[in-house]
Amino acid sequence: MKINRVLHSLKTLFVAPTCPVCGKRLEISDSFVCLSCNLSAPYTHLWQSRDNDMEQRFWGIVPIERAAAFMWYVEGSAWRDIIHEFKYHNHWFLAQNMGYWFATELLRTNFLEGIDLIVPVPLHWRRRLTRGYNQTEYIALGISRKTGIKYCFDAIKRTINNPPQAGMEFINRWQHIENIFTTTHPERLKGKHILLVDDVFTSGATLTTLSQSIIKACDGDVKISVATLAASRHLADK
């Protein structure tokens, strides 16, 4: 991860930064995206309110303190392409920048109040070996750098290399995620309020299973909140 960051820093010395959404050259006043794309981004604003649609998806299944996604996952949009770029095409720095940007908005509210530790959803070692990195770790790193909240990357393992959920039918997602996580170091999580970080929220199956694993390993002595970069539009369907 450190080597990647060094190479990316060297590259930015010689290449003018551009907006990852529209490709326009960024001005000094811009941060991660240009002003136009910032204003037109498909924000969910879920982090601004309690009992939002995302939090309700966990009700009666697993106790979650807070839950929110940054943007809606819009098929065919450049925002969707950003997620695919950092997830499948080695553009890990986009994940880190998006995490930092999301954290900037979270800090404008009380969403992060009481959070002790940031924990990314782990990849199975086989998939990580193929991809070369875990994109959720970079999202978590971006949030940590903006907020100053510590992160933990090694307290949980994905022990079963379940099929990728992208493109899978909604109901089938729940049939492939049982017992896929193991909490290897519960002592690092016990007694803490942790923020689970993932890239996209669709059915909530992965985060539900992971939360249940953590709660069981910690004998219930843990609080969990959830933050994802994107959420499927069907989340708000009633």
C-alpha positions as CSV (number, residue, x, y, z in Angstrom):
1,M,0.0,0.0,0.0
2,K,2.9,2.4,0.8
3,I,4.6,1.7,-2.6
4,N,1.3,2.5,-4.4
5,R,1.0,5.8,-2.6
6,V,4.6,6.8,-3.4
7,L,4.2,6.0,-7.1
8,H,0.9,7.9,-7.2
9,S,2.5,10.9,-5.5
10,L,5.4,10.9,-8.1
11,K,2.9,10.8,-10.9
12,T,0.9,13.8,-9.7
13,L,4.1,15.9,-9.8
14,F,4.2,15.6,-13.6
15,V,0.5,15.2,-14.6
16,A,-2.0,17.9,-14.2
17,P,-4.9,16.6,-12.0
18,T,-8.3,16.2,-13.8
19,C,-11.8,15.6,-12.5
20,P,-12.3,11.8,-12.4
21,V,-16.0,12.3,-13.3
22,C,-15.9,14.6,-16.4
23,G,-12.2,14.7,-17.2
24,K,-11.9,18.5,-16.9
25,R,-8.7,19.9,-15.5
26,L,-9.1,20.7,-11.9
27,E,-8.7,24.3,-10.6
28,I,-6.7,25.1,-7.5
29,S,-10.0,25.7,-5.7
30,D,-11.3,22.2,-6.5
31,S,-10.6,19.3,-4.2
32,F,-11.3,15.9,-5.7
33,V,-13.9,16.7,-8.4
34,C,-14.6,19.9,-10.3
35,L,-17.3,22.3,-8.9
36,S,-19.8,21.3,-11.6
37,C,-19.6,17.6,-10.8
38,N,-19.6,18.3,-7.0
39,L,-22.9,20.2,-7.4
40,S,-24.5,17.5,-9.6
41,A,-23.3,14.4,-7.7
42,P,-26.1,11.9,-6.7
43,Y,-25.7,12.4,-3.0
44,T,-28.0,10.3,-0.8
45,H,-27.8,12.7,2.3
46,L,-28.7,9.6,4.4
47,W,-26.0,10.6,6.9
48,Q,-28.0,13.7,7.8
49,S,-30.9,11.8,9.5
50,R,-31.4,8.9,11.9
51,D,-33.8,6.1,11.1
52,N,-33.1,6.6,7.4
53,D,-33.9,4.0,4.7
54,M,-30.5,2.3,5.0
55,E,-30.7,2.0,8.8
56,Q,-34.2,0.5,8.5
57,R,-32.9,-2.3,6.4
58,F,-31.1,-3.7,9.5
59,W,-34.0,-3.3,11.9
60,G,-35.0,-6.6,13.4
61,I,-31.9,-8.4,12.0
62,V,-28.9,-6.9,13.6
63,P,-28.4,-3.9,15.9
64,I,-26.8,-1.1,14.0
65,E,-26.2,2.3,15.6
66,R,-26.0,4.4,12.3
67,A,-25.8,3.6,8.6
68,A,-25.4,5.8,5.5
69,A,-24.1,5.7,2.0
70,F,-22.5,8.7,0.3
71,M,-24.0,8.5,-3.2
72,W,-26.6,6.5,-5.1
73,Y,-25.3,3.9,-7.4
74,V,-26.5,5.0,-10.9
75,E,-26.0,2.5,-13.7
76,G,-24.3,4.0,-16.7
77,S,-23.1,7.1,-14.9
78,A,-19.5,8.3,-14.5
79,W,-20.0,8.0,-10.7
80,R,-20.6,4.2,-11.2
81,D,-17.5,4.1,-13.4
82,I,-15.4,5.6,-10.5
83,I,-16.4,2.6,-8.4
84,H,-15.5,0.2,-11.1
85,E,-12.1,1.9,-11.7
86,F,-11.0,1.6,-8.1
87,K,-12.5,-1.8,-7.6
88,Y,-11.3,-3.6,-10.8
89,H,-8.7,-1.4,-12.5
90,N,-6.1,-0.6,-9.9
91,H,-7.1,3.0,-9.4
92,W,-7.0,2.6,-5.6
93,F,-6.3,6.3,-5.1
94,L,-9.9,7.0,-6.2
95,A,-11.2,4.9,-3.3
96,Q,-9.0,6.8,-0.8
97,N,-10.1,10.2,-2.2
98,M,-13.7,9.2,-2.1
99,G,-13.4,8.1,1.5
100,Y,-11.8,11.4,2.4
101,W,-14.5,13.3,0.7
102,F,-17.3,11.3,2.3
103,A,-15.7,11.9,5.7
104,T,-15.7,15.6,5.1
105,E,-19.5,15.5,4.8
106,L,-19.9,13.1,7.7
107,L,-18.0,15.6,9.9
108,R,-20.6,18.2,9.2
109,T,-23.1,16.1,11.2
110,N,-22.9,14.0,14.4
111,F,-22.8,10.7,12.4
112,L,-19.3,9.8,13.6
113,E,-19.9,10.7,17.2
114,G,-18.5,8.0,19.5
115,I,-16.8,6.1,16.7
116,D,-13.6,4.5,18.1
117,L,-12.3,2.4,15.2
118,I,-12.7,2.1,11.4
119,V,-12.9,-1.5,10.0
120,P,-13.1,-2.2,6.3
121,V,-14.9,-5.3,5.0
122,P,-12.2,-7.8,4.2
123,L,-11.5,-9.6,1.0
124,H,-10.7,-13.3,0.8
125,W,-6.9,-13.8,0.3
126,R,-7.4,-15.4,-3.1
127,R,-9.4,-12.4,-4.5
128,R,-7.0,-10.0,-2.9
129,L,-4.0,-11.8,-4.5
130,T,-5.7,-11.5,-7.9
131,R,-6.7,-7.8,-7.5
132,G,-3.6,-6.8,-5.6
133,Y,-5.4,-4.8,-2.9
134,N,-8.6,-4.4,-1.0
135,Q,-10.4,-1.3,-2.2
136,T,-12.4,-0.9,1.1
137,E,-9.1,-0.5,3.0
138,Y,-8.3,2.6,0.9
139,I,-11.8,3.9,1.6
140,A,-11.3,3.4,5.3
141,L,-7.8,5.0,5.0
142,G,-9.4,8.1,3.4
143,I,-12.0,8.4,6.2
144,S,-9.3,7.9,8.8
145,R,-7.0,10.5,7.4
146,K,-9.8,13.1,7.4
147,T,-11.2,12.3,10.8
148,G,-8.2,11.1,12.8
149,I,-10.1,8.0,13.8
150,K,-7.8,4.9,13.9
151,Y,-8.4,2.0,11.6
152,C,-7.9,-1.8,12.0
153,F,-7.3,-4.0,9.0
154,D,-6.5,-7.3,10.6
155,A,-9.2,-8.1,13.2
156,I,-11.5,-9.9,10.7
157,K,-10.9,-12.4,7.9
158,R,-13.1,-13.6,5.1
159,T,-12.6,-17.3,5.4
160,I,-14.8,-18.4,2.4
161,N,-14.2,-17.0,-1.1
162,N,-17.9,-16.6,-2.0
163,P,-18.9,-15.7,-5.5
164,P,-18.8,-12.0,-6.4
165,Q,-22.2,-10.4,-5.7
166,A,-22.2,-8.0,-8.5
167,G,-25.0,-8.9,-11.0
168,M,-26.4,-11.6,-8.6
169,E,-30.2,-11.6,-8.0
170,F,-31.2,-9.9,-4.8
171,I,-32.4,-13.0,-3.0
172,N,-29.4,-15.1,-4.0
173,R,-27.0,-12.6,-2.3
174,W,-28.3,-13.9,1.1
175,Q,-27.7,-17.5,0.1
176,H,-23.9,-17.1,-0.4
177,I,-22.8,-15.2,2.7
178,E,-23.4,-17.5,5.6
179,N,-20.4,-18.0,7.9
180,I,-18.0,-16.3,5.5
181,F,-16.3,-14.1,8.1
182,T,-14.2,-14.9,11.2
183,T,-13.3,-12.4,13.9
184,T,-9.7,-13.3,14.5
185,H,-8.9,-10.6,17.1
186,P,-12.1,-9.8,19.0
187,E,-10.0,-8.2,21.7
188,R,-9.3,-5.3,19.3
189,L,-13.0,-4.7,18.8
190,K,-14.6,-5.5,22.1
191,G,-15.9,-2.5,24.0
192,K,-15.6,-0.2,21.0
193,H,-17.9,1.5,18.6
194,I,-16.7,0.5,15.2
195,L,-17.5,1.9,11.8
196,L,-17.7,-0.9,9.2
197,V,-16.8,0.4,5.7
198,D,-17.7,-1.0,2.3
199,D,-17.9,0.2,-1.3
200,V,-21.5,-0.6,-2.3
201,F,-24.7,-1.4,-0.3
202,T,-27.3,-3.4,-2.2
203,S,-29.1,-6.0,-0.1
204,G,-27.1,-5.5,3.1
205,A,-26.3,-9.2,3.2
206,T,-22.6,-8.9,3.6
207,L,-22.6,-6.2,6.2
208,T,-25.4,-8.1,8.2
209,T,-23.4,-11.3,8.3
210,L,-20.2,-9.5,9.2
211,S,-21.9,-7.5,12.0
212,Q,-23.4,-10.7,13.4
213,S,-19.9,-12.4,13.4
214,I,-18.4,-9.5,15.2
215,I,-21.2,-9.2,17.8
216,K,-21.0,-12.9,18.6
217,A,-17.2,-12.9,18.9
218,C,-17.3,-9.9,21.2
219,D,-20.0,-11.4,23.4
220,G,-22.3,-8.5,22.4
221,D,-19.9,-5.9,23.9
222,V,-19.5,-3.9,20.7
223,K,-21.4,-1.2,18.8
224,I,-21.5,-1.1,15.0
225,S,-22.2,1.7,12.5
226,V,-22.0,1.3,8.7
227,A,-20.7,3.6,6.0
228,T,-20.6,2.8,2.3
229,L,-19.6,4.9,-0.7
230,A,-22.7,4.0,-2.7
231,A,-26.1,2.4,-2.3
232,S,-28.4,0.8,-4.8
233,R,-31.4,3.0,-5.8
234,H,-33.8,0.3,-4.7
235,L,-32.9,1.1,-1.1
236,A,-35.5,3.8,-1.0
237,D,-38.2,1.7,-2.6
238,K,-41.1,1.0,-0.3
